[in-house]
């Protein structure tokens, strides 16, 4: 009986919540990227931050977000982060995150 309940909960978790993760991908010596797709962008963001923090913790480093973007209606969250050693000067600077522009206007005239 217990195994049936456990199996049922596992199936519900796997198929009830649609979550896709690219996994942590290395971009450089200490820079990584991650893409999460979930039922909503809030859940995707939470999962991305958890996976990024866990990746940095593996090497006893600090998690620092460099850039993020999201697609609200699609539940997609993209993250670029760095894993830095404790005491790294970059960790002392408070980040200033700004939302990307929805529209970019280029003036090609001179």
Secondary structure, DSSP 8 states (H G I E B T S, - for coil): -HHHHHHHHHHHHHHHS--EE---EE-SSSEEEEEEE-SSHHHHHHHHHHHHHHHHHHTTEEEEEEEEEEEGGGTEEEEEEEEEETT-HHHHS--------S--------
